């Protein structure tokens, strides 16, 4: 049985946040804050605007033993239909800033949007990060999952990651961070909140960069379901190769087990790219969960391969 947060607790917490002028909203429809357009109503969403407000928020939540979850750009996320057993925390203010500290050295807030930020950096004449302009979401989430495509990943350019853990602000250089294919220590442990990152990007030829931006955008648009509500690739590609030495792709496995186009409620395994599940209208988190479970079961039964989810769950699904 779900233990929902009481109205009394929400009221008391709202009053305490007000004393410190920490922004918050009540009764927030989370579906509008994610690309899947799935999710219920959060009883309270706190939006700290700087590190002091974030530290104070975490102190209050820990003191009163109030559960919380951090919501970023919501592009690789399946949000619960009933996110009412915890508080939602979402960074704002200075966490949305981009600062060029020196030539090619950028400090980027965790709540900045990856697509326009890396397009902006690219159009300033810096090369190599064009692929990140095709990845939706926020920078913090991109770091957590070591987002990447077309042979690149964000950790190729990271110098430092700043975060808060156990109420203490910390900073780690890349060489002291555990990361890998679509993962990092921040994803594995889920005990830190990333506040900002420092990256280093080399200068390039602007004409070539503009061409690269267009090529990657066109490639992205042609390979994914167009104008559909989704959370991106649902499963990671397995670290396996076929008899000819070619990498085995998750979409191919899903297609081979006959699930391309499979419907569950208003959720569908995309006919265009079957490593995507799309929301055709008013899909529920439970609809998506059923499809994910069916894919994993059928792929395992036919190929003895376990497909690992790339999409993260936000709350109990």
Long-range contacts (C-beta under 8 A, 24 or more apart in sequence): 2-82, 2-84, 2-85, 2-316, 3-85, 4-43, 4-82, 4-84, 4-85, 5-43, 5-44, 5-66, 5-84, 5-85, 5-86, 5-87, 9-64, 9-66, 10-43, 10-44, 13-44, 13-60, 13-64, 13-66, 13-87, 14-44, 16-60, 17-46, 17-57, 17-60, 20-53, 20-56, 21-53, 22-46, 22-47, 22-48, 22-53, 22-56, 22-57, 23-47, 23-48, 23-49, 23-53, 23-92, 28-88, 30-71, 30-74, 30-79, 30-83, 30-88, 30-314, 31-79, 33-71, 33-74, 33-90, 34-74, 34-75, 34-77, 34-79, 34-231, 34-314, 35-73, 35-74, 35-75, 35-77, 35-136, 35-229, 35-230, 35-231, 35-232, 36-74, 36-77, 36-78, 36-79, 36-229, 36-230, 36-231, 36-279, 36-283, 36-288, 37-229, 37-279, 38-78, 38-79, 38-81, 38-229, 38-279, 38-283, 38-284, 38-285, 38-288, 39-79, 39-80, 39-81, 39-83, 39-285, 39-314, 40-79, 40-80, 40-81, 40-82, 40-83, 40-84, 41-83, 41-84, 42-83, 42-84, 42-87, 42-88, 43-84, 43-87, 44-87, 44-88, 45-71, 45-87, 45-88, 45-89, 45-90, 46-87, 46-88, 46-89, 46-90, 47-90, 47-91, 47-92, 47-93, 48-89, 48-91, 48-92, 48-93, 48-95, 49-92, 49-93, 49-94, 49-95, 50-93, 50-94, 50-95, 51-94, 51-164, 51-169, 51-195, 53-93, 54-91, 54-164, 54-193, 54-195, 55-164, 55-167, 55-169, 57-89, 58-164, 58-167, 58-193, 59-167, 61-87, 62-167, 69-314, 69-315, 70-193, 71-314, 72-110, 72-111, 72-137, 72-138, 72-140, 72-141, 73-113, 73-114, 73-136, 73-137, 73-138, 73-141, 74-137, 74-314, 75-136, 75-137, 75-138, 75-141, 75-231, 75-232, 76-137, 76-141, 76-145, 76-231, 76-232, 76-310, 76-311, 76-312, 77-231, 77-311, 77-312, 77-313, 77-314, 78-231, 78-285, 78-288, 78-289, 78-311, 78-312, 78-313, 78-314, 78-317, 79-285, 79-314, 79-315, 80-285, 80-313, 80-314, 80-315, 80-316, 80-317, 81-284, 81-285, 81-286, 81-317, 82-315, 82-316, 83-314, 83-315, 85-315, 85-316, 86-315, 89-193, 91-140, 91-193, 91-195, 95-140, 95-195, 95-196, 100-124, 101-198, 103-203, 104-200, 104-201, 104-202, 104-203, 105-159, 105-198, 105-199, 105-200, 106-198, 106-199, 106-200, 106-201, 107-196, 107-197, 107-198, 108-139, 108-196, 108-197, 108-198, 108-199, 109-139, 109-195, 109-196, 110-138, 110-139, 110-140, 110-143, 110-193, 110-194, 110-195, 110-196, 110-197, 111-138, 111-139, 111-140, 112-138, 112-139, 113-137, 113-138, 113-139, 114-138, 114-139, 114-142, 114-147, 119-213, 121-201, 122-209, 122-212, 122-213, 123-206, 123-209, 123-210, 123-213, 125-203, 125-204, 125-206, 125-209, 126-201, 126-202, 126-203, 126-204, 126-209, 127-201, 127-202, 127-203, 127-204, 127-205, 127-208, 127-209, 127-212, 128-152, 128-156, 128-157, 128-201, 128-202, 128-204, 129-157, 129-199, 129-201, 130-209, 130-212, 130-213, 130-216, 131-216, 133-213, 133-216, 133-217, 134-216, 134-217, 134-219, 134-220, 136-232, 139-197, 140-193, 140-194, 140-195, 143-184, 143-186, 143-194, 143-197, 144-184, 144-186, 144-187, 144-194, 145-182, 145-183, 145-184, 145-187, 145-310, 145-312, 146-179, 146-180, 146-181, 146-182, 146-183, 146-184, 147-182, 148-182, 149-220, 150-216, 150-219, 153-181, 154-199, 155-179, 155-184, 157-199, 157-200, 157-201, 158-197, 158-198, 158-199, 159-197, 159-198, 159-199, 159-200, 160-197, 160-198, 161-186, 161-194, 161-197, 161-198, 162-194, 162-195, 162-196, 162-197, 162-198, 163-192, 163-193, 163-194, 163-195, 164-192, 164-193, 164-195, 165-191, 165-192, 165-193, 166-191, 169-195, 181-236, 181-239, 182-236, 182-310, 187-312, 223-273, 224-272, 224-273, 224-276, 225-270, 225-272, 225-273, 225-276, 225-278, 226-272, 228-270, 228-276, 228-278, 228-279, 229-278, 229-279, 230-270, 230-276, 230-277, 230-278, 230-279, 231-277, 231-311, 232-276, 232-310, 232-311, 233-275, 233-276, 233-310, 233-311, 234-275, 234-276, 234-277, 234-292, 234-295, 234-309, 234-310, 234-311, 235-275, 235-295, 235-307, 235-308, 235-309, 235-310, 236-307, 236-308, 236-309, 236-310, 238-305, 238-306, 238-307, 238-308, 240-305, 248-305, 249-275, 250-275, 250-307, 251-275, 253-299, 253-303, 253-305, 253-307, 254-295, 254-299, 254-307, 256-302, 256-303, 257-295, 257-298, 257-299, 257-302, 258-298, 259-291, 259-294, 259-295, 259-298, 262-291, 262-294, 264-288, 264-290, 264-291, 264-294, 267-291, 269-295, 285-317, 286-317, 288-317, 289-317
